[in-house]
Amino acid sequence: MRDGFSWGVSTSAYQVEGAVREDGRGLSIWDTFAHEPDRIADGSTGDVACDHYHRYGQDVALMADLGVSAYRFSIAWPRIQPTGAGAANPAGVAFYDRLVDELLGRGIDPVATLFHWDLPQDLQDAGGWTARDTAYRFADYADVLGAALADRVRLWITLNEPVVHLIFGHLWGMHAPGLHLFEDPFPVVHHQLLAHGLAAGALRGHGPTPIGIANNYSPAWPVGPDGRRDSATAADRAAAQVYATLQNWLFTDPILRGEYPAGLDAFPGAAALETLVRDGDLAAIGAPLDALGVNYYNPTGVGAPSHDTPLPFDIRLVEGYPRTYFGWPVVPDGLREMLVSLRERYGAALPPVYVTESGCAYADVPAATGSIVDSERIGYLDGHVGAVRQAAAGGVDVRGYFVWSLLDNFEWGEGFTKRFGLVHVDFATQVRTPKASYAWYRDLIAADRAGRG
């Protein structure tokens, strides 16, 4: 890859930290949600997770051995402001101070995500993302972190996957806060975007640290009921365009074009944007960015709605490809397709791109010797790194690739049933065991650096 290319790994606070009731941390919506009956597949919670809060030194040592140049982590908002507002919790800030210094001491760039879905519960009780005030509280939170860490963080990510937080948390109810706002989802859309814009402005007041946002992107492939692209109808193709507007452009056009995308009238509640968008909002949201994070896992099969549904499309399985343990099709070229599509849509407005998440879940059962030979993950990652190389060769300015994830962790509604890590975690003992994919990634990074040296 090019000089200065960032090879990294990613995690998020609720999925790895644990220590949810230590050192003044407040409750998040995930603390509430995970403790409700029948929310999590295996009945688990993130109360302990990977115990990263206490074992971060060990985990940074694993990163150093891996040879990564960057670590993307998220900061738990309720650890900094237990209620989502007011003065900073000194113990919470001190934890991230220690983590950032440990990373820098190992030659690893800290890439800090401000929000990875763990909204303080007090803010949710006051309306959450349906309330405009949450965007202002987020800007205050960003200002606190900028004052504490901007001298050492190498890249800020404001929000992680706002579209997934919208769909899974506020439409389908499969993630916290478990809502079904099908008739009125656009306050959640606009207030997340406004929060991004206001937070970026607050961070810029603390120096020139680059700022970006990480969205989840997925090529929308029209498929027939049999899951094949060659059986898609005109109605399926039209539905796929509508889905692409939601998944790929809804949270990107306002940032890179300064306007909401066309086609939103297909969704209930879109008329509310006329009253939600106030003077100055789009200017704040559309201020120039230094980076765009692309989280990619698979393309999405889409067809015309076949039953009574509040959404103008059906999600269908894509056939003809191997699948991960999550059931997702393995299509590395979809990443190349998505990166090229972003460049074609936004042209000169597209900032440098970082693939901020790329990974897969498999069973990863240790052998009798204790080793974990995750050949399928190696194949997955090798294909996706190849897709990044192809996109870069085609002119896309890609500056980093971050594997999801460093560690097996609490996988949201799936609990501990899905393993994404380069490092196996025994959740009963917290023993870390690097998998074969860890060694493969370490060798890849070393070879790339040697080739550029």
C-alpha positions as CSV (number, residue, x, y, z in Angstrom):
1,M,0.0,0.0,0.0
2,R,1.0,3.7,-0.2
3,D,3.4,5.3,2.3
4,G,1.6,6.2,5.5
5,F,-1.1,3.6,5.0
6,S,-2.7,2.7,8.3
7,W,-3.0,-1.0,9.1
8,G,-5.2,-1.3,12.2
9,V,-7.8,-3.1,14.3
10,S,-11.1,-1.9,15.7
11,T,-13.2,-2.4,18.9
12,S,-16.0,-0.6,20.7
13,A,-16.4,0.3,24.3
14,Y,-19.5,-1.7,25.3
15,Q,-18.4,-4.7,23.4
16,V,-15.0,-5.0,25.2
17,E,-14.5,-2.8,28.2
18,G,-16.8,-4.3,30.9
19,A,-16.5,-2.5,34.3
20,V,-19.9,-1.0,33.7
21,R,-20.4,0.1,37.3
22,E,-16.8,1.2,38.1
23,D,-15.3,4.6,38.6
24,G,-18.4,6.6,38.3
25,R,-19.6,5.3,34.9
26,G,-23.3,5.9,34.3
27,L,-25.8,3.6,32.6
28,S,-26.1,3.4,28.9
29,I,-29.0,2.2,26.8
30,W,-27.1,-1.1,26.2
31,D,-26.8,-1.7,30.0
32,T,-30.6,-1.4,30.1
33,F,-31.4,-3.3,27.0
34,A,-29.0,-6.3,27.6
35,H,-30.6,-6.9,31.0
36,E,-34.1,-7.1,29.7
37,P,-35.5,-10.6,29.1
38,D,-35.1,-12.1,25.6
39,R,-33.1,-9.3,24.1
40,I,-29.8,-11.1,23.8
41,A,-29.5,-14.5,22.0
42,D,-27.6,-16.2,24.8
43,G,-28.9,-14.0,27.7
44,S,-25.5,-12.4,28.2
45,T,-24.6,-8.8,28.8
46,G,-21.5,-6.5,28.4
47,D,-21.1,-6.2,32.1
48,V,-17.7,-7.8,31.9
49,A,-17.2,-8.5,28.2
50,C,-13.5,-8.7,27.5
51,D,-12.6,-6.9,30.7
52,H,-10.5,-4.5,28.5
53,Y,-11.0,-1.8,31.2
54,H,-8.6,-3.7,33.4
55,R,-6.6,-5.5,30.7
56,Y,-6.0,-2.8,28.2
57,G,-2.2,-3.0,28.7
58,Q,-2.3,-6.7,27.7
59,D,-4.4,-5.9,24.7
60,V,-2.2,-3.0,23.6
61,A,0.8,-5.4,23.8
62,L,-1.1,-7.8,21.5
63,M,-1.5,-4.9,19.0
64,A,2.1,-4.0,19.2
65,D,3.1,-7.6,18.5
66,L,0.7,-7.6,15.6
67,G,2.5,-4.6,14.2
68,V,-0.6,-2.4,13.6
69,S,0.0,1.4,13.2
70,A,-3.5,2.4,14.4
71,Y,-6.2,1.3,16.9
72,R,-9.7,2.4,16.5
73,F,-11.6,2.3,19.8
74,S,-14.7,4.0,21.0
75,I,-15.2,6.1,24.1
76,A,-18.1,5.3,26.4
77,W,-20.1,8.5,26.7
78,P,-21.5,7.4,30.2
79,R,-18.0,6.9,31.4
80,I,-17.2,10.5,30.6
81,Q,-20.6,12.1,31.5
82,P,-22.6,9.6,33.5
83,T,-25.9,11.3,32.7
84,G,-24.9,12.6,29.3
85,A,-24.4,16.2,30.5
86,G,-22.4,18.2,32.9
87,A,-18.9,18.1,34.1
88,A,-16.6,15.3,33.1
89,N,-16.1,12.3,35.3
90,P,-12.3,12.5,36.1
91,A,-11.9,8.7,36.5
92,G,-13.5,8.1,33.1
93,V,-11.2,10.7,31.4
94,A,-8.2,9.2,33.2
95,F,-8.9,5.7,31.7
96,Y,-8.8,7.0,28.2
97,D,-5.7,9.1,29.1
98,R,-4.0,5.9,30.1
99,L,-5.1,4.0,27.0
100,V,-4.0,6.8,24.6
101,D,-0.6,7.1,26.3
102,E,-0.1,3.3,26.3
103,L,-0.9,3.3,22.5
104,L,1.4,6.1,21.7
105,G,4.2,4.5,23.8
106,R,3.9,1.5,21.6
107,G,3.9,3.5,18.4
108,I,0.2,3.0,17.7
109,D,-2.0,5.9,16.5
110,P,-5.2,6.4,18.6
111,V,-8.3,6.6,16.5
112,A,-11.1,7.6,18.8
113,T,-14.8,7.1,18.0
114,L,-17.1,9.3,20.1
115,F,-20.3,7.3,19.8
116,H,-20.7,3.6,19.1
117,W,-24.3,3.3,20.2
118,D,-24.0,3.5,24.0
119,L,-26.1,6.6,24.6
120,P,-26.4,7.5,28.3
121,Q,-29.7,6.2,29.6
122,D,-30.7,9.5,31.1
123,L,-30.6,11.1,27.7
124,Q,-32.7,8.3,26.3
125,D,-35.2,8.9,29.0
126,A,-35.4,12.5,27.8
127,G,-36.1,11.4,24.2
128,G,-32.8,10.1,23.0
129,W,-32.1,10.8,19.3
130,T,-35.7,11.8,18.8
131,A,-34.9,15.0,20.8
132,R,-32.9,17.8,19.2
133,D,-31.3,18.5,22.6
134,T,-29.3,15.2,22.4
135,A,-27.3,16.7,19.5
136,Y,-26.3,19.7,21.6
137,R,-25.4,17.4,24.5
138,F,-23.2,15.4,22.1
139,A,-21.4,18.6,21.1
140,D,-20.7,19.3,24.7
141,Y,-19.4,15.8,25.2
142,A,-17.1,16.2,22.2
143,D,-15.8,19.5,23.6
144,V,-14.9,17.7,26.8
145,L,-13.0,15.0,25.0
146,G,-11.3,17.5,22.7
147,A,-10.0,19.4,25.6
148,A,-8.7,16.2,27.2
149,L,-7.3,14.2,24.3
150,A,-7.0,16.2,21.1
151,D,-3.3,16.7,21.6
152,R,-2.8,13.0,21.2
153,V,-5.7,11.4,19.2
154,R,-4.6,11.1,15.6
155,L,-8.1,10.8,14.1
156,W,-11.5,11.4,15.5
157,I,-14.6,9.5,14.3
158,T,-17.8,11.2,15.5
159,L,-20.4,8.5,15.0
160,N,-20.2,4.8,14.2
161,E,-22.8,3.5,11.7
162,P,-25.7,5.9,12.3
163,V,-27.8,4.0,9.8
164,V,-27.4,0.7,11.7
165,H,-28.3,2.5,15.0
166,L,-31.4,3.8,13.1
167,I,-32.5,0.6,11.6
168,F,-31.6,-1.9,14.3
169,G,-32.2,0.3,17.3
170,H,-35.1,2.5,16.2
171,L,-37.0,0.5,13.5
172,W,-36.5,-3.2,14.0
173,G,-35.9,-2.9,17.7
174,M,-33.2,-5.6,17.7
175,H,-30.6,-3.3,19.3
176,A,-30.9,-0.7,22.1
177,P,-33.0,1.3,22.7
178,G,-35.4,-1.3,21.1
179,L,-37.8,1.0,19.4
180,H,-40.1,0.7,16.4
181,L,-40.4,4.2,15.0
182,F,-41.5,3.2,11.5
183,E,-43.9,6.1,11.1
184,D,-41.5,8.8,12.4
185,P,-37.9,7.8,12.0
186,F,-36.5,11.1,10.6
187,P,-35.9,12.9,14.0
188,V,-33.4,10.1,14.7
189,V,-31.8,10.6,11.3
190,H,-31.5,14.4,11.5
191,H,-30.4,14.6,15.1
192,Q,-27.6,12.1,14.6
193,L,-26.4,14.1,11.6
194,L,-26.7,17.3,13.5
195,A,-24.8,15.8,16.4
196,H,-22.0,14.9,14.0
197,G,-21.8,18.4,12.6
198,L,-21.8,20.1,16.0
199,A,-19.3,17.7,17.4
200,A,-16.9,18.2,14.5
201,G,-17.1,21.9,15.1
202,A,-16.4,21.5,18.8
203,L,-13.4,19.3,18.1
204,R,-12.0,21.8,15.7
205,G,-11.8,24.2,18.5
206,H,-9.1,22.1,20.1
207,G,-6.6,22.0,17.2
208,P,-6.1,20.4,13.8
209,T,-6.7,16.8,14.5
210,P,-8.4,15.1,11.5
211,I,-12.1,14.4,11.9
212,G,-14.3,11.8,10.1
213,I,-17.4,9.7,10.5
214,A,-17.8,5.9,9.9
215,N,-20.8,4.7,8.0
216,N,-21.9,1.2,7.2
217,Y,-22.0,0.7,3.4
218,S,-23.4,-2.2,1.4
219,P,-24.0,-2.5,-2.3
220,A,-27.8,-3.0,-2.8
221,W,-28.2,-5.9,-5.1
222,P,-31.6,-6.5,-6.6
223,V,-32.4,-10.2,-6.4
224,G,-35.5,-12.4,-7.0
225,P,-37.2,-14.5,-4.3
226,D,-34.7,-17.2,-5.1
227,G,-31.8,-14.9,-4.0
228,R,-30.3,-14.7,-7.5
229,R,-29.5,-11.5,-9.3
230,D,-30.5,-12.8,-12.7
231,S,-34.1,-13.4,-11.5
232,A,-34.6,-9.8,-10.3
233,T,-37.6,-7.9,-11.7
234,A,-38.0,-4.3,-12.5
235,A,-39.8,-3.9,-9.1
236,D,-36.9,-5.6,-7.4
237,R,-34.5,-3.1,-9.0
238,A,-36.6,-0.2,-8.0
239,A,-36.7,-1.5,-4.4
240,A,-32.9,-1.9,-4.4
241,Q,-32.5,1.8,-5.4
242,V,-34.7,2.8,-2.5
243,Y,-32.7,0.6,-0.1
244,A,-29.4,2.1,-1.3
245,T,-30.8,5.6,-0.5
246,L,-31.4,4.5,3.0
247,Q,-28.3,2.4,3.6
248,N,-25.7,4.3,1.7
249,W,-26.8,7.9,0.9
250,L,-29.1,9.0,3.7
251,F,-26.2,9.6,6.1
252,T,-23.6,10.6,3.5
253,D,-25.3,13.0,1.1
254,P,-26.0,15.6,3.8
255,I,-22.3,15.5,4.9
256,L,-20.7,15.5,1.5
257,R,-23.4,17.3,-0.6
258,G,-25.0,19.5,2.0
259,E,-28.5,18.1,1.2
260,Y,-30.7,15.1,1.8
261,P,-30.9,12.6,-1.1
262,A,-33.8,12.4,-3.5
263,G,-36.2,9.5,-3.0
264,L,-36.9,9.8,0.7
265,D,-40.7,10.2,0.0
266,A,-40.7,6.4,-0.3
267,F,-40.4,6.3,3.5
268,P,-43.1,7.1,6.0
269,G,-42.4,10.3,7.9
270,A,-40.1,11.9,5.4
271,A,-42.2,15.1,5.3
272,A,-41.0,15.8,8.8
273,L,-37.7,16.9,7.5
274,E,-39.3,20.2,6.5
275,T,-39.7,21.1,10.1
276,L,-36.7,19.2,11.5
277,V,-34.1,21.0,9.4
278,R,-33.5,24.5,10.8
279,D,-31.4,27.4,9.4
280,G,-27.7,26.5,9.6
281,D,-28.2,22.8,10.2
282,L,-27.1,21.6,6.8
283,A,-24.1,24.0,6.9
284,A,-23.0,22.5,10.2
285,I,-23.6,18.9,8.9
286,G,-21.8,19.5,5.6
287,A,-18.7,21.2,6.9
288,P,-15.6,19.7,5.1
289,L,-14.3,16.4,6.6
290,D,-10.8,15.0,6.7
291,A,-11.8,11.3,6.4
292,L,-14.7,9.0,5.6
293,G,-14.8,5.7,7.4
294,V,-16.2,2.8,5.4
295,N,-17.5,-0.2,7.3
296,Y,-18.2,-3.1,4.9
297,Y,-19.2,-6.7,5.5
298,N,-21.3,-7.8,2.6
299,P,-23.7,-6.8,-0.2
300,T,-27.4,-6.8,0.6
301,G,-30.0,-8.6,-1.4
302,V,-33.1,-6.5,-1.9
303,G,-36.5,-7.2,-3.6
304,A,-39.9,-5.6,-3.9
305,P,-42.0,-5.9,-0.7
306,S,-43.9,-9.1,-0.8
307,H,-46.0,-8.7,2.3
308,D,-47.4,-6.1,4.6
309,T,-44.4,-4.1,5.7
310,P,-43.8,-0.5,6.7
311,L,-40.6,-0.4,4.6
312,P,-40.7,-0.2,0.8
313,F,-38.4,-3.2,0.2
314,D,-37.7,-6.8,1.3
315,I,-34.3,-8.0,2.5
316,R,-33.4,-11.2,0.8
317,L,-30.5,-13.7,1.1
318,V,-28.0,-13.4,-1.7
319,E,-27.3,-16.9,-3.1
320,G,-24.3,-18.3,-4.9
321,Y,-21.6,-17.3,-2.3
322,P,-20.0,-18.9,0.8
323,R,-21.4,-17.6,4.0
324,T,-19.9,-16.5,7.4
325,Y,-21.2,-17.9,10.7
326,F,-23.6,-14.9,10.7
327,G,-25.0,-16.1,7.4
328,W,-23.6,-13.1,5.5
329,P,-22.4,-13.7,1.9
330,V,-18.6,-13.4,1.4
331,V,-18.2,-11.0,-1.5
332,P,-14.8,-9.2,-1.4
333,D,-15.5,-7.4,-4.7
334,G,-18.5,-5.8,-3.0
335,L,-16.0,-3.7,-1.1
336,R,-14.3,-2.6,-4.3
337,E,-17.7,-1.9,-5.8
338,M,-18.7,0.3,-2.8
339,L,-15.4,2.3,-2.7
340,V,-15.7,3.0,-6.4
341,S,-19.4,4.0,-6.1
342,L,-18.5,6.5,-3.4
343,R,-15.8,8.1,-5.6
344,E,-18.2,8.2,-8.5
345,R,-21.0,9.7,-6.5
346,Y,-19.1,12.3,-4.6
347,G,-16.1,13.1,-6.8
348,A,-13.8,15.8,-5.4
349,A,-16.1,16.1,-2.3
350,L,-15.0,12.6,-1.1
351,P,-12.3,12.9,1.5
352,P,-9.7,10.3,2.0
353,V,-11.2,6.9,2.8
354,Y,-10.4,4.5,5.7
355,V,-11.9,1.1,5.8
356,T,-12.7,1.3,9.5
357,E,-14.3,-2.1,9.8
358,S,-13.8,-5.3,7.8
359,G,-14.3,-8.8,9.3
360,C,-16.3,-11.9,9.7
361,A,-17.7,-14.3,12.4
362,Y,-16.9,-18.0,12.4
363,A,-17.2,-20.7,15.1
364,D,-13.5,-20.6,15.9
365,V,-13.4,-23.7,18.2
366,P,-10.0,-24.3,19.7
367,A,-8.3,-27.5,18.8
368,A,-7.2,-30.0,21.4
369,T,-3.8,-28.2,21.5
370,G,-5.6,-24.9,22.2
371,S,-4.7,-23.4,18.8
372,I,-7.4,-21.8,16.6
373,V,-6.9,-22.3,12.9
374,D,-9.4,-19.9,11.3
375,S,-8.6,-20.5,7.7
376,E,-12.0,-19.1,6.5
377,R,-11.2,-15.7,8.2
378,I,-7.8,-15.6,6.6
379,G,-9.4,-16.1,3.2
380,Y,-12.0,-13.5,4.0
381,L,-9.5,-10.9,5.0
382,D,-7.1,-11.7,2.1
383,G,-9.9,-11.2,-0.4
384,H,-11.0,-7.9,1.2
385,V,-7.4,-6.5,1.4
386,G,-7.2,-7.4,-2.3
387,A,-10.4,-5.4,-3.0
388,V,-8.9,-2.4,-1.2
389,R,-5.8,-2.7,-3.4
390,Q,-7.9,-2.9,-6.5
391,A,-9.9,0.2,-5.5
392,A,-6.7,2.1,-4.7
393,A,-5.2,1.1,-8.1
394,G,-8.4,2.4,-9.7
395,G,-8.0,5.8,-8.1
396,V,-9.8,5.7,-4.8
397,D,-7.8,7.5,-2.1
398,V,-7.8,4.7,0.5
399,R,-5.5,5.4,3.5
400,G,-6.3,2.6,6.0
401,Y,-7.7,-0.8,6.7
402,F,-8.9,-1.8,10.1
403,V,-9.9,-5.4,10.9
404,W,-13.0,-5.9,13.0
405,S,-12.0,-7.0,15.5
406,L,-8.9,-7.3,17.6
407,L,-10.8,-9.5,20.2
408,D,-13.8,-11.8,20.2
409,N,-16.4,-9.7,22.1
410,F,-20.0,-9.0,23.0
411,E,-21.7,-9.0,19.6
412,W,-24.7,-6.9,20.5
413,G,-28.0,-8.9,20.2
414,E,-26.0,-12.1,19.4
415,G,-24.2,-11.9,22.8
416,F,-21.1,-14.1,22.8
417,T,-22.4,-16.5,20.1
418,K,-20.5,-14.8,17.2
419,R,-16.7,-14.4,17.2
420,F,-15.1,-11.8,15.0
421,G,-11.6,-11.5,16.7
422,L,-8.1,-12.1,15.5
423,V,-7.6,-13.0,19.2
424,H,-9.8,-15.7,20.8
425,V,-11.2,-14.8,24.2
426,D,-12.3,-17.4,26.8
427,F,-15.0,-15.3,28.4
428,A,-14.9,-17.5,31.6
429,T,-11.2,-17.0,32.2
430,Q,-10.4,-13.9,30.0
431,V,-7.5,-15.8,28.5
432,R,-6.5,-14.4,25.1
433,T,-5.2,-16.7,22.4
434,P,-4.1,-15.3,19.1
435,K,-5.7,-17.2,16.2
436,A,-4.0,-18.2,12.9
437,S,-5.5,-15.0,11.4
438,Y,-3.6,-12.9,13.9
439,A,-0.3,-14.4,12.6
440,W,-1.4,-14.0,9.0
441,Y,-2.3,-10.3,9.5
442,R,1.0,-9.7,11.3
443,D,2.9,-11.2,8.4
444,L,0.9,-9.2,5.9
445,I,1.7,-5.9,7.7
446,A,5.3,-6.7,7.9
447,A,5.5,-7.7,4.3
448,D,3.8,-4.5,3.2
449,R,6.1,-2.4,5.2
450,A,9.2,-4.2,3.9
451,G,7.9,-3.7,0.3
452,R,7.5,0.0,0.9
453,G,10.8,0.2,2.7
